[in-house]
Amino acid sequence: MLIATLKQLWLELSIILLVIIVSGLTGYEIGRQSVNGENQLAMLPKVENKLSESNVISEIDSINGGVDNSSISIIDNTPQETGVPSVSEQRIVFGSVNGTKYYNYGCKSGDRILIENRVYFEDESRAIEAGYEPATNCKF
């Protein structure tokens, strides 16, 4: 009776210990990926917007059955100039006005810096000239 109880207790403790170890390793890997800037969405294909004003108007024509579309205008919803460099500019790096490291776009550590506290550089050499050094957890 005592031996059966001890075996049951040992089995339960083993299962609990296994769950704790697996949870810890999973949390460690998730944290490592977030610090290294690894992004699973980067594997998804990029979708290009192939809509143009003429394509949209011809599509509306086909739907309306030839109704006059002269009053239709297409709204330009392209982002306006904000003073912050475009993310598509791959060579631009940025640092914090309060720090000594510089980051590239897509680096999770750099994402923590508030926009108003960022200082932008045209490339890595300009950041180095200004006294900044690359962040070790960002891929350059």
Order of alpha helices (4+ residues) and beta strands (2+ residues): alpha-alpha-beta-beta-alpha-beta-alpha-beta
